[in-house]
Amino acid sequence: MIRSSVIGALVSTAAMTSGCSTQPSYQPVATVEQIMEASVEPTSNAVFDAAAWVNGVQVGGPRTDDDWKMGEANALMLAEAGNLLLMGSRAKDQVGWVTRTQAMMDAANEAARAAQAKNTDAIFNAGTTIYRACLGCHLQYINPATVKPSPGQ
């Protein structure tokens, strides 16, 4: 008798949940500007700082295993931020915005692999690609007349 009631409960639960969508409902919360300020800028700066040279001499960058792991984490979060930029109404169009965002994401993933391999040169190369993708997007989508200068400029 216990078996039939357990089976009945399972069947009843399955029937109730089968009508529910298994697809989560994603709803944008932050603006593109907020995502850029809170996520894209700090994580991209961390990737750039992991492979910076001055007059041919590397300055800063990861030294310990934890530093390399943090570099990898920042690169992965930069790639993940790209998904947020492509979500719903945030995508400015389906051509340049998507192409440049995907280029940033691909390069950020490459930087993560480079950090995992502790390869500063590869991080630098990925950072260059990230910079170019971001610059192209900024040139196309940011109106210079509406950009506020940073303090001290």
GIHUWO-V419159 format. One record per helix or strand. SS is the DSSP state (hx for helix, st for strand). FROM is the first residue (numbers start at 0). TO is the last residue. Records with the same first field share a line. If there is no record, write none. Layout:
SS = FROM-TO / FROM-TO
//
This chain:
hx = 1-17 / 31-48 / 64-85 / 87-89 / 95-115 / 119-140 / 143-145
st = 51-53 / 56-58
//
